[in-house]
Amino acid sequence: MTVQEAAPLASWFWPIVGSSQSEKKDSKASSEDDDRWERERAFDIADSLENGLAREIVTEFMHPLRRASKLWKFHVVRSEDKLQYRLFSDDGDFLMYAKTNIEAKQVSFFLYNPREKDDKLFNSEKPAFSMTWNKDKTEWRIVQERCENCQFAPKHLTCACHGKQQVAWIRHHRKPVGDGIFNCMDVQVPGLYADGSRVVWCPLLGRGDLSAPLDDSYEAQKLITKQPTWNEEVESLVLDFKGRHILSSAKNFQLALSQKPEHVLCQYGKIGPSTFSLDFKYPLSVIQAFGISLTTLFWT
C-alpha cells in the first residue's frame, strides 16, 4: 500500500466481496441472497473500476507499512456522536471508515466512505473487518470477515464458524504512575516470516487463539504501551509525541514491541476537538493501527 508517499490509493482490481455469516450458513435462502448480492456487487465494482473508485483488495490494509526510520502520519476524525470514525492520510486521502454499535459490542470497518457521492459500493451489513469487546471492555479482538486462507473455499468449509481470521488481540489494564492513573494495553498481532510475508492467523491452519501466551516461534508479536512520566509542574502524565502538538487526553498512547520498549511503533494523540493523530510504522498494518486506536473508545 503506497501510504509512504501519502498519495491517493491505487486502483483496486480484484473483487473480494462479501463476508460469510455463520448463523445463516445452513440456510439455502440466505446463500442465494448472498450469491445475488455478490453478482450485483460485481457489476457495481466493474463500473467503479472504470472510474477508478473501487477499493476491494482487503489485504492491502493487512500488509505492514514499508520500513522507515520515522512514523508514517495519519489522522482520525470522530463524529459528533463519537460512534463513527474516519481514517485519513495526513494529506487528507480517505482510507477507512469505522462505525461503533455499543449494544452489539462491535466496531465495523469499511473500505468505503458513506459520505461519498457515489456510495453504492458501501454496504453497512458487509464490513471488511470487525472488532468486538468483552463485557468489561478490557479485551478486544479484530477479525477479517473474509479469511485470506479460505476465501475461495465453499462457504461451509471456511473458518467463519471457528472465529474467523484474527488480525489483533488487545487487553487493557490500568496502572498508577505518580499521582495519576495510566491507561495501558498489551497487543498481540500475527508475526512476519523471514521473507517478509505475513502469518495468516486462520483457525483452519491450526492457529490457536491469538490471546494465548506467546512462545518462541515468533509467529505472533507482542506490543506494549510506553509508560508516561508524572510531571509535577503540570501535574499530569506526559509522553513525548515527537513531531506532533498533542492535547491532553486519557486516550493518548504510544506502543512499542515488548523486546524494544523505548522504540515507538505507534502513537495516538488528540490534536483537535474531534481529531486524533495516528502515526505508525512497520510491522503494523493500517487495520491493526486503526483498530487498536479505537479500543480507547471508553478510556476516560
C-alpha positions in Angstrom: 0.0 0.0 0.0 1.6 3.3 -1.1 0.9 5.3 2.1 4.6 6.2 2.3 4.1 9.0 -0.2 0.7 10.0 1.1 -0.6 9.6 -2.4 -4.1 8.5 -3.3 -4.7 4.8 -3.2 -4.0 2.8 -6.3 -6.9 1.3 -8.2 -8.4 -1.9 -6.7 -8.6 -4.7 -9.2 -9.7 -8.0 -7.6 -13.3 -8.1 -6.3 -13.0 -9.8 -2.9 -16.6 -9.4 -1.9 -19.0 -10.1 1.0 -18.5 -12.0 4.2 -19.7 -15.4 5.4 -22.4 -15.3 8.1 -22.1 -18.5 10.1 -25.6 -18.2 11.6 -27.0 -18.5 8.1 -24.6 -21.0 6.7 -27.2 -23.8 6.6 -29.9 -21.6 5.1 -30.4 -22.1 1.3 -32.3 -18.8 1.1 -29.5 -16.9 2.8 -27.0 -18.5 0.4 -29.0 -17.5 -2.6 -29.3 -13.9 -1.2 -25.5 -13.7 -0.7 -24.9 -15.0 -4.2 -27.3 -12.5 -5.7 -25.7 -9.7 -3.6 -22.2 -10.7 -4.9 -23.4 -10.8 -8.5 -24.9 -7.4 -8.3 -21.9 -6.0 -6.5 -19.6 -7.4 -9.2 -21.3 -5.2 -11.7 -21.0 -2.2 -9.3 -17.3 -2.9 -8.9 -16.7 -3.2 -12.6 -18.5 0.2 -13.1 -16.5 1.8 -10.3 -13.2 0.4 -11.6 -13.8 2.3 -14.9 -14.0 5.4 -12.8 -11.0 4.5 -10.5 -13.2 4.2 -7.4 -13.3 0.5 -6.4 -11.4 -0.4 -3.2 -11.8 -4.2 -2.9 -8.4 -5.6 -2.1 -8.8 -6.0 1.6 -5.3 -7.5 2.0 -3.8 -4.1 1.1 -5.0 -2.9 4.6 -3.4 -6.0 6.2 0.2 -5.5 4.8 2.7 -3.8 7.1 3.8 -0.4 6.0 7.1 -0.1 4.2 10.1 0.0 6.5 11.1 3.5 7.5 13.0 5.3 10.3 10.1 7.6 11.0 6.5 7.0 11.7 4.1 7.5 8.8 1.5 10.1 9.7 -2.3 9.7 9.5 -5.2 11.2 11.4 -8.6 10.0 12.6 -11.8 12.2 12.6 -14.5 11.4 15.1 -18.2 12.1 14.5 -20.2 14.3 17.0 -21.9 11.3 18.5 -18.5 9.6 19.0 -19.7 6.5 17.2 -18.2 7.0 13.8 -14.5 7.3 12.8 -12.8 8.1 9.5 -9.1 7.4 8.9 -7.2 9.7 6.5 -3.6 10.1 5.4 -2.0 13.3 6.6 -2.7 14.8 3.2 -6.4 14.1 3.6 -6.9 11.0 1.5 -9.7 8.8 2.9 -8.6 5.3 3.9 -11.2 3.6 6.1 -14.5 4.2 7.9 -15.5 2.6 11.2 -18.9 2.5 12.9 -19.5 1.5 16.5 -22.5 -0.4 17.8 -22.5 -0.2 21.5 -25.3 -2.7 22.1 -23.6 -5.3 19.9 -20.2 -4.5 21.4 -18.8 -4.2 18.0 -16.9 -1.9 15.7 -17.3 -2.5 11.9 -14.7 -1.3 9.5 -15.4 -0.4 5.8 -13.2 0.4 2.9 -15.8 2.9 1.5 -16.9 6.3 2.9 -20.7 6.5 3.2 -20.4 10.3 2.8 -19.1 9.9 -0.8 -21.4 10.9 -3.6 -21.0 7.5 -5.3 -21.6 5.3 -2.3 -23.4 2.4 -3.9 -20.5 0.1 -3.0 -20.9 0.8 0.7 -23.0 -1.8 2.5 -23.4 -1.4 6.2 -24.0 -5.2 6.6 -20.8 -6.2 4.8 -17.8 -4.8 6.8 -14.3 -5.8 5.7 -13.2 -6.2 9.3 -14.9 -6.2 12.7 -13.8 -5.7 16.2 -15.6 -6.9 19.4 -15.0 -6.3 23.1 -15.9 -8.2 26.2 -18.3 -7.2 29.0 -15.7 -5.4 31.0 -14.3 -3.6 27.9 -10.9 -4.9 28.7 -10.4 -7.4 25.8 -10.8 -6.6 22.2 -10.4 -8.7 19.1 -10.1 -7.7 15.4 -11.0 -10.2 12.7 -11.1 -10.1 8.9 -14.5 -11.0 7.7 -13.3 -12.8 4.6 -10.3 -15.0 5.6 -7.3 -15.0 3.2 -6.7 -18.7 3.7 -10.2 -19.9 2.9 -11.9 -17.1 1.0 -12.2 -19.2 -2.2 -13.4 -22.4 -0.3 -17.1 -23.3 -0.3 -18.8 -21.4 2.5 -19.4 -24.4 4.6 -15.7 -25.1 4.6 -14.5 -21.7 5.7 -13.3 -20.6 9.2 -16.4 -18.4 9.7 -17.7 -20.9 12.2 -14.4 -21.1 14.0 -13.7 -17.5 14.9 -12.6 -16.1 11.5 -9.1 -14.9 10.7 -7.7 -13.0 13.6 -5.9 -9.7 13.0 -5.1 -8.4 16.5 -6.0 -9.0 20.2 -5.8 -6.2 22.7 -6.0 -6.3 26.5 -6.5 -3.2 28.6 -5.5 -2.5 32.2 -4.7 0.5 34.4 -1.6 1.3 36.4 -0.8 4.1 38.9 2.1 6.4 37.8 3.0 9.2 40.2 -0.3 10.8 41.2 -2.1 9.7 38.0 -3.7 6.6 36.6 -2.2 5.3 33.4 -4.5 3.6 30.8 -2.3 0.9 29.1 -2.7 -2.1 26.8 -1.0 -5.2 25.6 -1.4 -6.1 22.0 -0.7 -9.3 20.2 -0.6 -9.5 16.4 0.3 -12.2 13.8 4.0 -12.1 13.1 6.1 -12.0 9.9 8.2 -14.6 8.3 11.9 -14.1 7.4 10.9 -13.4 3.8 8.6 -10.6 5.0 5.3 -12.5 4.3 2.6 -12.3 7.0 1.4 -15.1 9.2 -2.2 -15.7 8.4 -4.0 -16.4 11.7 -6.7 -18.7 10.4 -8.1 -21.4 12.8 -8.2 -23.9 10.0 -4.4 -23.7 9.7 -4.1 -24.9 13.3 -3.7 -21.5 14.8 -4.9 -21.2 18.4 -6.4 -18.1 19.9 -4.3 -15.0 19.3 -4.7 -14.2 23.0 -2.8 -17.3 24.1 0.7 -16.7 25.8 3.3 -16.3 23.1 6.0 -19.0 22.5 9.4 -18.7 20.9 8.2 -19.3 17.3 7.8 -15.6 16.5 4.5 -16.4 14.8 3.0 -13.7 16.9 4.4 -10.4 18.1 3.6 -8.5 21.4 3.4 -4.7 21.7 3.2 -2.9 25.0 2.3 0.6 26.0 5.1 3.0 26.6 4.7 4.3 30.1 4.4 8.1 30.6 6.1 10.0 33.3 4.5 12.2 36.0 5.2 15.9 35.6 5.0 17.8 38.9 4.9 21.1 37.1 1.8 20.5 35.1 0.5 17.8 37.5 -0.2 15.4 34.7 1.2 12.3 33.0 3.2 13.2 29.9 4.6 11.5 26.8 6.9 12.9 24.1 4.9 12.8 20.8 7.8 13.8 18.5 6.6 15.8 15.5 3.1 16.4 16.9 1.5 19.0 19.1 -0.8 16.8 21.3 -3.6 18.0 23.6 -4.2 16.4 27.0 -6.4 13.3 26.7 -6.9 10.0 28.5 -6.9 8.4 25.1 -3.3 9.3 24.2 -0.9 6.4 24.0 2.3 5.1 22.5 3.1 1.4 21.6 6.4 -0.4 21.2 7.5 -4.0 20.7 7.9 -5.8 24.1 11.6 -6.5 23.3 12.2 -2.9 22.4 10.1 -0.8 24.8 11.7 2.5 24.0 11.3 2.2 20.3 7.8 3.7 19.5 6.0 2.0 16.6 2.6 3.6 17.0 1.3 6.7 18.7 -2.3 8.1 19.0 -2.9 11.5 20.3 -5.6 14.2 20.4 -4.9 17.2 18.2 -8.3 18.8 18.0 -11.8 18.6 19.5 -12.7 15.6 17.2 -9.4 14.8 15.6 -6.6 12.5 16.6 -3.2 11.9 15.1 -2.4 8.2 14.4 1.2 7.7 13.4 2.7 4.2 13.0 5.2 2.1 11.0 6.4 -1.4 10.2 5.4 -4.0 11.3 1.9 -2.7 11.8 -0.8 -2.6 9.1 -3.5 0.1 8.6 -6.3 -2.0 10.1 -4.2 -3.0 13.1 -3.2 0.5 13.9 -6.7 2.0 13.3 -8.4 -0.8 15.2 -6.0 -0.5 18.2 -6.6 3.2 18.4 -10.4 2.7 18.6 -10.1 0.5 21.6 -9.6 3.7 23.6 -13.3 4.4 23.0 -14.1 4.1 26.7 -10.9 5.5 28.2 -11.5 8.4 30.5 
